[in-house]
Amino acid sequence: MKRPHIVIIGSLNMDLVVTAERMPRVGETIEGQHIRYLPGGKGANQAVGCAKLEADATMIGSVGDDLFGHQIIRQLTGYGVKTDRIAVIEHEATGTATILHTAEDNCIVIVPGANASTNERLVAAHEAVIRDADIALLQLEIPIPAVKLALQIARDNGVTTVLNPAPAKLLPAEIHDMVDILTPNETEFELLSQRTYANEDELAAGMGDWEQRHRQTLIVTRGEKGVSYLEEGRLKTIPAVPVQVTDTTGAGDAFNAALCCGLASGQSLEASIRQAVKAASLSVTRFGAQEGMPTLEEVTGC
C-alpha cells in the first residue's frame, strides 16, 4: 500500500519547558523545579506525528542558523520527517516557545523568530511538493499570507486542506473558502465564531451555521470531553480515551497528525477522527510534544 504523503507548512520552535508546582499569580515570582529544551512548534510537532504514524511527512518552514535550529532539524530527520524543504535563515534566531508546565495544565508564550521567514516566497518555491501531496496541513504560527498561498496552491491542485487554527485568529472568508477541514478546539471555535456555547444544542447549532456559511467540515476538539463533529446535521462526539495525564502540550498536534494520516490512507471521516482521538489520548501520557507522539502500532493497539 502506498504511504500517504502529507506536507506540513508551519512553525518550528525550540520549546523551553519550565516545570513548576503551580502557575504564578500576576506579578508573582515562584521557584520552578526544572527546565527542559525540547524541539517543538505546532508544524514540527504535527510533522513528527505524521512520520511516527508511518506517513511520508514533508516539512516546509524556517529555523535560524543557530544551535536550536540545527538541533531541530537533526531531531526531525531522526523521526523520519523530510527536512530538505526547511530554510535555515542567517542572522535570525530560531523561534521559541516558553512553556510553563504544571501537573494540571500548561501556558505558552511564543516568540516567532525565523518562523516569520516562512513567507509567500518560501511557499511558492515549494509549490511542487504541495501540489503532489495527499493532504496539506497548516496552522497559524507562520505569516497569514503564506498560509493563504499554500491553501491556494493545494486547492488549485485538488489537494485536501486541513487547517488547525492555532493560535486562534480571525481570518478572512477567502481563506476559509480554501479550507476543506477546520480543527479548532472549543476556545478557538468560540473566538472564530464570535459566540459562546452554553450546551450541546447551542454548539450543534453554531457548528451547523459555520459549516453552512463556510462550506467546510468542522471538527472541534474538546479536551477530556473528546471531539465533536456533525453527522447529517446532528452533533456526534467521540469520547477521549481515559488515561493518566502527564503533559497536554502536544495533544492537539497528535490529533491533527493522526486525522490527516487516517484521511490520506482512505479511512472514513469517523474512522479518522476515532484514530485521532486515540493518538491524542496516548500523547498526553508522556512528557514532551514530539516524544509523546504515538506510533501507528500504539494507536492501532489502543
C-alpha positions in Angstrom: 0.0 0.0 0.0 1.2 3.5 -0.9 2.2 5.5 2.1 0.2 8.7 2.4 2.1 11.9 1.7 1.3 14.8 4.0 3.0 18.2 3.6 3.1 20.3 6.7 3.6 24.0 6.3 4.2 25.7 9.6 6.3 26.6 12.6 9.4 25.1 14.1 10.4 26.2 17.6 12.6 25.2 20.5 10.4 24.6 23.5 11.8 25.9 26.8 9.7 23.9 29.2 9.7 25.1 32.8 8.1 22.7 35.3 6.5 24.2 38.5 4.1 23.0 41.1 1.6 25.7 40.1 1.1 28.7 37.9 2.4 32.1 39.3 -0.1 34.8 40.0 0.2 38.1 38.2 3.4 39.9 39.5 4.5 36.9 41.5 7.9 35.1 41.3 7.9 31.4 42.1 10.6 28.7 42.0 10.5 26.2 39.2 11.5 22.6 39.6 13.5 22.2 36.3 13.8 23.3 32.7 14.0 21.2 29.5 14.8 22.2 26.0 12.6 20.3 23.5 12.2 20.8 19.7 8.7 21.9 19.0 6.4 24.2 17.1 3.0 23.1 16.0 4.1 22.5 12.5 7.1 20.4 13.5 5.1 18.5 16.1 2.5 17.6 13.5 5.2 16.5 11.1 6.6 14.2 13.7 3.2 12.9 14.5 2.6 12.0 10.8 6.0 10.4 10.4 5.5 8.2 13.6 2.2 7.1 12.1 4.2 5.9 9.0 3.2 8.6 6.6 5.6 10.4 4.3 5.8 13.7 6.1 7.5 16.7 4.3 8.1 19.8 6.5 8.1 23.3 5.0 9.2 26.0 7.4 12.2 28.0 8.7 14.7 27.9 11.5 17.6 30.2 12.5 21.2 29.4 11.7 21.9 28.7 15.3 22.2 25.9 17.8 18.5 25.5 18.3 17.8 25.4 14.5 20.3 22.7 13.7 19.1 20.7 16.7 15.5 20.8 15.5 16.5 19.7 12.0 18.5 16.8 13.4 15.7 15.6 15.6 13.1 15.8 12.8 15.4 13.9 10.5 15.8 11.2 13.2 12.0 10.8 13.3 11.8 10.3 9.6 10.5 13.7 8.6 11.7 15.0 5.2 13.6 18.2 6.2 15.1 19.4 2.9 12.4 22.0 2.5 13.3 23.7 5.8 15.1 27.0 5.2 17.9 28.0 7.5 17.8 31.8 7.9 21.1 33.6 8.6 21.1 36.4 11.3 17.8 35.3 12.7 17.0 33.4 15.9 15.0 30.1 15.8 11.5 30.6 17.1 10.9 29.7 20.8 8.0 28.7 22.9 8.4 29.1 26.6 6.0 26.7 28.3 5.1 26.8 32.0 4.1 23.2 32.8 2.2 22.0 35.9 0.6 18.7 36.8 -2.8 20.0 35.7 -2.1 22.2 32.7 0.3 24.5 30.8 0.6 28.0 29.4 2.7 29.1 26.5 4.5 32.3 25.2 5.7 32.1 21.6 8.4 34.2 20.0 8.2 33.6 16.2 11.8 34.3 15.3 12.7 32.6 12.0 9.1 31.4 11.5 8.4 34.9 10.2 10.5 34.0 7.2 8.1 31.2 6.2 6.6 33.7 3.8 4.9 33.6 0.3 8.3 33.4 -1.4 9.3 30.3 0.5 5.9 28.7 0.0 6.0 29.4 -3.8 9.4 27.9 -4.0 8.0 24.6 -2.8 4.8 24.6 -4.9 5.7 21.2 -6.5 5.8 19.3 -3.2 2.5 20.9 -2.1 0.9 20.0 -5.4 1.9 16.4 -5.1 0.8 15.8 -1.6 -2.4 13.9 -0.5 -3.1 16.5 2.3 -1.7 19.9 3.1 -1.8 20.5 6.9 -1.3 24.1 8.2 -1.5 26.1 11.4 -1.4 29.8 12.2 2.2 30.2 13.7 3.5 31.5 10.4 2.5 34.6 8.4 -1.1 34.5 7.2 -0.2 35.4 3.6 1.9 32.3 3.5 -1.0 30.2 4.9 -3.2 31.7 2.2 -0.9 30.9 -0.7 -0.3 27.4 0.5 -4.0 26.8 0.7 -4.5 28.2 -2.7 -1.8 26.0 -4.3 -3.3 22.9 -2.6 -6.9 23.8 -3.6 -5.9 24.5 -7.2 -4.4 21.1 -7.5 -7.1 19.1 -5.8 -5.1 18.5 -2.6 -7.2 18.2 0.6 -6.5 21.1 3.0 -6.6 20.9 6.8 -6.2 24.0 8.9 -5.6 23.8 12.6 -6.4 27.4 13.5 -4.0 27.8 16.4 -3.2 30.3 17.8 -6.8 31.4 17.0 -7.1 34.5 14.8 -10.0 35.9 12.9 -9.4 35.0 9.2 -10.9 36.5 6.0 -13.6 34.5 4.3 -11.3 33.9 1.3 -9.0 31.8 3.5 -11.9 29.8 4.9 -13.2 29.2 1.4 -10.0 27.2 0.7 -10.1 25.0 3.8 -11.7 21.6 3.5 -11.4 20.7 7.2 -11.1 23.1 10.1 -9.9 21.7 13.5 -10.2 24.3 16.3 -10.5 23.5 20.0 -13.5 24.8 21.9 -11.9 28.1 22.8 -10.6 28.7 19.3 -14.0 28.0 17.8 -15.7 30.5 20.1 -13.2 33.1 19.1 -13.6 32.4 15.4 -17.3 32.3 15.5 -17.6 35.2 18.0 -20.0 33.3 20.1 -20.1 31.2 23.3 -21.9 27.9 23.6 -23.6 27.0 26.9 -24.7 23.5 26.0 -24.6 20.8 23.3 -27.6 22.1 21.5 -26.0 25.5 21.1 -22.8 24.0 20.0 -24.5 21.9 17.4 -26.4 24.9 16.1 -23.2 27.0 16.0 -21.3 24.3 14.2 -24.1 23.9 11.7 -24.2 27.6 11.0 -20.4 27.7 10.5 -20.4 24.7 8.1 -23.2 26.2 6.0 -21.5 29.6 5.8 -18.0 28.4 5.1 -18.7 25.1 3.2 -16.1 23.2 5.2 -16.0 20.2 7.6 -15.7 21.4 11.2 -14.1 19.2 13.9 -13.9 20.7 17.4 -11.5 19.2 19.9 -12.9 19.4 23.5 -10.2 18.1 25.8 -11.5 15.5 28.2 -14.9 15.5 26.5 -13.4 14.2 23.3 -14.0 15.5 19.8 -17.3 16.7 18.2 -18.4 17.0 14.6 -21.7 17.0 12.7 -23.1 13.8 11.1 -26.1 14.5 8.9 -26.6 17.7 10.8 -26.5 16.1 14.3 -23.7 16.6 16.8 -21.6 13.5 17.3 -18.9 13.3 20.0 -16.2 10.7 20.1 -15.1 10.4 23.8 -11.5 10.7 24.8 -9.7 7.6 25.9 -9.2 7.6 29.7 -5.5 7.9 30.5 -3.2 9.2 33.2 -2.2 12.7 32.0 1.4 13.7 32.2 1.7 16.5 29.6 -1.1 18.0 27.5 1.2 20.1 25.3 1.1 18.1 22.1 -2.4 16.7 22.2 -3.9 18.9 19.5 -0.9 18.3 17.3 -1.2 14.5 17.7 -4.9 14.7 16.9 -4.3 16.7 13.7 -1.5 14.4 12.5 -3.5 11.2 13.1 -6.6 12.8 11.5 -4.6 13.6 8.3 -3.0 10.2 8.2 -6.3 8.4 8.5 -7.9 10.5 5.8 -4.9 10.2 3.5 -5.0 6.5 3.9 -8.6 6.4 2.7 -10.3 5.9 6.0 -13.8 7.5 6.6 -14.1 10.7 8.5 -15.5 8.9 11.5 -12.7 6.3 11.5 -10.1 9.0 11.1 -11.5 11.0 14.0 -11.6 7.9 16.2 -7.9 7.2 15.3 -7.0 10.8 16.0 -8.7 10.7 19.4 -6.7 7.6 20.4 -3.5 9.3 19.2 -4.2 12.5 21.2 -5.1 10.5 24.3 -1.9 8.5 24.1 0.2 11.6 23.5 -0.6 13.1 26.9 0.7 10.1 28.8 4.3 11.1 28.0 6.3 14.3 28.5 7.2 16.4 25.5 5.2 17.1 22.4 7.3 15.2 19.9 8.4 12.4 22.3 4.7 11.9 23.1 3.6 11.3 19.6 2.4 7.7 19.4 3.4 5.2 16.7 1.0 3.5 14.4 1.3 0.3 16.3 0.4 2.0 19.6 -2.6 3.7 18.1 -3.8 0.5 16.4 -3.4 -1.4 19.7 -5.2 1.2 21.8 
